[in-house]
């Protein structure tokens, strides 16, 4: 199994969610995060003073999938999260050793 973590622009979340639902994936964890990368932030004003907002709002989507679904999930995220502009985000793929469902004690792919 693999854990896919995608850091995306917040306004793309609904499109990513719909794309994942279309391929049969419903379970995901979504966290509001802030990030700093090549996008380098932007200037904002607060009470008449200008300041640099270096950390920009992003959304992290986490999904655990069987190995045979990894490429499909990545393709859906790439297609639905991309704007073609700097700051579109990143996708990380990590190995998952074990998954357990607390309520039923199911283990492995059945627990996902």
C-alpha positions as CSV (number, residue, x, y, z in Angstrom):
1,X,0.0,0.0,0.0
2,X,1.0,3.6,-0.5
3,X,0.1,6.9,1.1
4,X,-0.3,9.7,-1.3
5,X,0.0,13.2,0.1
6,X,-0.9,16.1,-2.3
7,X,-0.3,19.7,-1.4
8,X,-2.7,21.8,-3.6
9,X,-4.3,25.2,-3.9
10,X,-7.4,25.4,-1.7
11,X,-9.8,26.3,-4.5
12,X,-8.8,23.1,-6.4
13,X,-9.9,20.8,-3.5
14,X,-13.5,20.3,-4.8
15,X,-12.2,19.4,-8.3
16,X,-9.7,16.9,-6.8
17,X,-12.4,15.4,-4.6
18,X,-14.8,14.9,-7.5
19,X,-12.1,13.4,-9.6
20,X,-11.2,10.9,-6.9
21,X,-14.9,10.0,-6.3
22,X,-15.2,9.3,-10.0
23,X,-12.6,6.6,-9.8
24,X,-14.2,5.1,-6.7
25,X,-12.1,6.6,-3.9
26,X,-14.1,8.2,-1.1
27,X,-11.8,8.1,1.9
28,X,-9.3,10.9,2.3
29,X,-8.0,13.2,5.0
30,X,-7.9,17.0,4.3
31,X,-5.9,19.4,6.3
32,X,-5.5,23.2,5.9
33,X,-1.8,24.0,5.8
34,X,0.5,26.8,4.9
35,X,3.6,26.5,2.8
36,X,6.5,28.4,1.4
37,X,8.2,27.4,-1.9
38,X,9.0,28.9,-5.2
39,X,5.9,31.0,-5.1
40,X,7.6,33.2,-2.5
41,X,4.5,34.7,-0.9
42,X,2.8,38.0,-1.6
43,X,2.4,41.4,-0.1
44,X,-0.5,42.3,2.2
45,X,-1.7,45.3,4.1
46,X,-2.7,45.3,7.7
47,X,-3.8,48.5,9.4
48,X,-2.1,50.6,6.8
49,X,1.2,48.8,6.9
50,X,2.6,46.6,4.2
51,X,4.1,43.2,5.1
52,X,5.2,40.0,3.3
53,X,2.9,37.0,3.8
54,X,5.5,34.3,3.1
55,X,3.5,31.3,4.0
56,X,0.6,30.8,1.6
57,X,-2.6,28.8,2.4
58,X,-2.6,25.3,0.9
59,X,-4.6,22.1,1.4
60,X,-3.0,18.7,2.1
61,X,-5.0,15.7,0.9
62,X,-3.9,12.3,2.2
63,X,-5.0,9.1,0.7
64,X,-4.0,5.5,1.3
65,X,-4.4,3.2,-1.7
66,X,-3.4,-0.3,-2.9
67,X,-0.2,-0.3,-5.0
68,X,-2.2,-1.0,-8.2
69,X,-4.2,2.3,-7.8
70,X,-1.3,4.7,-7.2
71,X,-0.7,5.7,-10.9
72,X,-4.5,6.3,-11.4
73,X,-4.8,8.4,-8.3
74,X,-1.7,10.5,-9.2
75,X,-3.1,11.1,-12.7
76,X,-6.4,12.3,-11.3
77,X,-4.7,14.7,-8.9
78,X,-2.4,16.0,-11.6
79,X,-5.3,16.6,-14.0
80,X,-7.6,18.2,-11.5
81,X,-5.2,20.3,-9.3
82,X,-3.1,21.8,-12.1
83,X,-3.5,25.4,-13.1
84,X,-0.2,25.7,-14.9
85,X,1.0,28.5,-12.6
86,X,3.6,28.5,-10.0
87,X,2.4,27.2,-6.6
88,X,0.2,24.3,-8.0
89,X,1.7,22.0,-5.3
90,X,3.4,18.7,-4.9
91,X,2.6,15.0,-4.7
92,X,4.4,12.7,-2.3
93,X,4.2,8.9,-2.4
94,X,5.1,7.0,0.7
95,X,5.2,3.3,1.6
96,X,2.6,2.2,4.2
97,X,3.6,-0.8,6.3
98,X,0.3,-1.5,7.9
99,X,-3.3,-0.2,8.2
100,X,-5.8,-1.1,11.0
101,X,-9.4,-0.1,11.3
102,X,-10.0,0.5,15.0
103,X,-13.8,-0.3,15.0
104,X,-13.6,-3.7,13.2
105,X,-9.9,-4.5,13.7
106,X,-9.6,-5.2,10.0
107,X,-6.0,-5.1,8.7
108,X,-4.4,-4.2,5.4
109,X,-6.3,-3.2,2.3
110,X,-9.6,-4.2,3.9
111,X,-9.0,-1.5,6.5
112,X,-8.6,1.2,3.9
